């Protein structure tokens, strides 16, 4: 990419971030059947400022409305969706479908968090000009937008690090299609995006999406913004996280603690036995010396010559 194109992409990202800072967030249109009226009212009472987090994170300042449809479990849309799916978004249609009866469901613990998660998906599509963005990036950014990192996320990431080898971005994408592993996929994708933001700054996400919108492939936009390929960045991420989430929990676990205590006790017992053996040997030597002196003292002596 030329210097002019690089500057144009950066200027676009900063302009979008400025629009968000000025208060440009999407307007939500909530639809719900009578049995979900109370849930709809909860979402309508969501402060407008709550939408600033996903809008700022993505760099998408459009005020275009997003339609949010709440569906009961008996609806055909709910029956068609997998049981672990609590909601989904159609970015091109600016439409979100939520299943409130499936909340809490990881990675979202409340209906409000689920809404912010799905809003982020719509905004990611808008920011990328509805061009292709990999699943891990979509879900990682949306999970960051949905709420703060908490104990559940850390526990799932620890489990992923303990039970998985290093995953490439492509392999991480495939985990989202496995109901048994999707929770781990969300945790890893969330942590990976947070790691990118920590290493490369808060504007890394909107910069990547702005370059995709301008026509670059995601891989090219990522490399231009980050200076590494997605695979290289993932390797860097796993290299750091493996220690903190694979070895630290093992080293600080109760089982490891008891093993360490047992080893220390065995060492202490061994040293005590060595000291006891040395002391017993010294006592035996002293007892033998005393016996010899007594024997010498009691031994009859020959009379002196006359």
N, C-alpha and C positions, 0 to 999 in steps of 0.2 A: 504494500500500500504506500502511495506517495505521501510526502509530508503534508500536501494540501488536503488529501483525503483524510489523513489522520486528524488534522486540525478540524476538519468539517465534522467528523464523527464526534470528537470531543466537545465541540461547540454545541452540537445537537443534544448530547447527553446533559450538558450543563444547562441548556435552555429548558429542557424538560424538567430537570430538578428545580429550576427557578420557578416554573409554572406550578409545580407541586407546592413549593414553599409559599407561593402567593395564595394558596388555598383552593386550587383547582382539583377537585376530587369527583368521582362519578356519582351520579344520583341513582339511588336504588329504588326500584319499583317492586314491592313485595306482593306476591300473589299466594293465596292459601285457601283451602276449603274450610268450611265452618269448624270442623273438628280440630283444626290447627290454628284457630284464630289467636289464641293466647301466644303461641310461638311467633306468629307474624307480628303481633304487637311488640313483643320483645325486640325483634329485629328493627322495627320502625323506630323504636326509642334509642337505637344505637347512635351515640353522638357522631356528628359528621366528622369530627376530628379523628375518630377511630380509623377512618379510611385513609388518613394521611400516611400511616405507616406503610401499607402495601404500595400506595402511589409513590411515595418518596423512595422506597426501596427499589422499585422498578424504573422510576423516572418517567412515569406516564401521567401527564397532567390533564388528560381529556375529561371533560364533564359529561360526556355522552352517557345516557342512562344504561343501567344494567338491570335486566329483569330477573328476579329471584322467585322461583316457584317452589313452594313447600309441598311435599308429597307424603301421604300416609303410606303405611306398609302395604295396604291392599291395592294401591295403585299399580297400573301396568308397568310404569317406569321403575317402581321399587322391585317388582317381581323380576324384571329383566336385568337389574343390576345385581352384581355379586353381593353376598351378605355383608362383607366387610366394607363395602363402599357406602359412605355416609353422605356423599354429595359429589357432583361433577359439574364441569363448566364447558359451555360451547363458546370459545373465544370469538369465533367469526360472527356468531349471532348475538353476542353480548347477553348470554342467558346462562343462568345458574339453576341447578336442580338440587334441592336438599331433602334429606330424609331425617327429620328431627328425632324420630323414634330410635335411630341408630346412634345417637349421641349420648354419652361420650364414646368416641371410637378413635383410637390413636390414628394420626398425631394430634387430633383436636379434642379437648376435654369439655368444651361448651359449644352451644349452638353459635354463639357469637364468634368464637375462634374458627369454627368451620366456615362460617360466612366469609371471614377475612381471608382464609386460605383460598377459597374458590374465587373471590374477587381478585386476588393476586394472579390467579391463572388467566383470567380475562385480561388483566392489565399487561401481563407478560406477552400475550398474543398481540395486543394492540401495540406495545412498544417495539415488538419485533416485526411489525408490519404483516402479521399473520404468516410469517415465514417459519420454516422448521427450526425447532429448538428441542434438544434431547430431553427425554423424560426426567432424568436425574436432575437436570438444571431447573426444569419447570417445577418439580416437586420440592426440590431443596429451597428454592426462592420462596415458594408458596408457604412452606412450613415455617421459614423464618418470619414471613409476614404474619402468619397466624398467631404467633405468641412467642414468649420468651423461652429460652432453653431451661428445662427443669429437670428434676430428678428422674422422671420417666425417660426422658431423652438420653440422659447419661447412662441409665441402666441398660437401655436397648443398645446404645452404642458400645458399651462394655461387652454385652453379649455378642454383638456382631464381631467385635475385635477378637474375642476369645474363641469364637467358633468358626471364623472365616479367615481364609487367606486374603492377601491383598486383592481387591477387586478393581478391574478397569472400569471406566465409565460405561462402556458397552455392557459389561457383565452386570453392573449396578442397575442399568436400565431393565435388564431381563428379570431382576428380582421383583420388580413391581408387578409382574404378572403371576407371581407365586403367592397365593394367600397365606402360606405358612411362613413366608419370609418377607412379606411386604412391610411389616413393622420395622424390621432391621433396615430395609431399603430406605424408608423415610428417615430414620435416625442418621444413617450414614450420609444421605444426600443433604440433610439439614446441616450436619456438622461440616461437610465439605464446603458448602456455600459460605458458612460462617468463617471457615478458615481462609477462603479466598478474600472475603471482606477484611479480615484481620491483616492479611499479608499485603493486600493491594489497595486497600482503601474502600470507603463506603460507596464510591461511584463505580466500582468495578462491574456491578450488575447492569446499571443503565448504559454504561459504555459498550459492553458486549452487545446488548440488545439494540442499541442505536446503530452499530455497525452491521448487524444482521438486517435491520430495516433498510439500510442503504444498499444491500445486495450481497454482502459477504456471507459465505457459509458460516455456520456456527463455529466450526473448528478454526477457520481463518480469523474470525472476529475475536475468538477467545485468545488465540496466540498473539494477535496484535495488541490486545489489551493487557494480557497477563505476562507475555514474554515467554510462555511455555505452551506446549500443546495440552489439551485436557488430560491426556494420559500421563504426561510428565507432572502436571500439577497434582493429579491423583496419587502418583507415587510419592511425591513430596508430602502430601497430606497423610498418607498411611504411615510413612516413616516416622512422623512426629506422634501421631495418635496411637500407634501400636504400643509405644512405651507407656503412655499415660493411661490407656484404657485396657491394655492386655496384661502388662507386667505389674503395674502399680497395684491394681486390685488383687492380683495373686499374691504379691509380696505383703500386702496389708490385710489379707483375709484372716479370719479366725483360725482356719485350718493351718495356715502358714505360721501364725502366731504360736499355736500350740506345738507345732513341730519344733519351732525355735526354742520354746521354753523347755521341751523335752530334751533337745540336744544340749542345752545349757545345763540342765539337771544332770544328764549323764556325764558331762565333762566335770561338773562339780563332784559327783559321786566318785569318778575315777581319781580325781586329785585327792579327795579325802582318803580313799583307800590307799593311795601311794603314801600319804603322810602317816596313816595308821600303820602301814607295813614298815616304814622307816623307824617309827617310834617303837614298834614291837621288837624290831631287830636291835635297836639301841638298848632297850630294856633287857633283852636276852644276853647281849654282850656284857652289860653291867652285872647281871645276875651271875653269869659265868665267871667274871673276874672276882666277884665277892666270894663265890664258892671256892675258888682256888685259894684265895687268901685265908679263908677259914680252914681249909684242909691243911694248908701249910702251917697254920698256927697250932693246930691240934696234933700234928704229927710228932711222935715221941723222939726225943733227941738222945744221942749216945752220951754216957757220962764222960767227963774229961779224964784224960790219962792221969794216973796217980804217980 
